[in-house]
Amino acid sequence: MSYRDPKQVIDNRVGIISQGVGKMMARTTEGLNSYTAQKQKEHGLYKRQIEKASSAAKSSLDTQYQAAI
């Protein structure tokens, strides 16, 4: 309660809690976004490596097939 106005209750707990929760959720969202971006980048690298290996294997099989004919 306020000293000068007893009817007015000064209670800012809800505001402080909501700010804390908002900051926590913002940090969590930023962390998830960076994790997702990192995983997508890794997935792209793995996919390119697999495509490179499979195309090399395919060309090797094609040359072997052509040599057998």
Buried (B, 14 or more C-beta within 10 A) or exposed (E): EEEEEEEEEEEEEEEEEEEEEEEEEEEEEEEEEEEEEEEEEEEEEEEEEEEEEEEEEEEEEEEEEEEEE
